[in-house]
């Protein structure tokens, strides 16, 4: 698998974990939707740090994915925190 695809797959896995923590997706282990705001916040921070530290080494596709994910997931966080 090309290195760029591996990195995108890694980012996708982080984003999926955030979606699970924000109850956007079911937890595959429990089959339930569960909100875990502290873990979601940590994951959002991790994704932001990865983006900031790798910004000069990203492909256009990787950069677009990170920007979109960093935009959308905090919106889910705010929505989940209000519930």
Secondary structure as UniProt FT lines:
FT   HELIX           3..21
FT   TURN            28..30
FT   HELIX           37..54
FT   HELIX           55..57
FT   HELIX           60..82
//
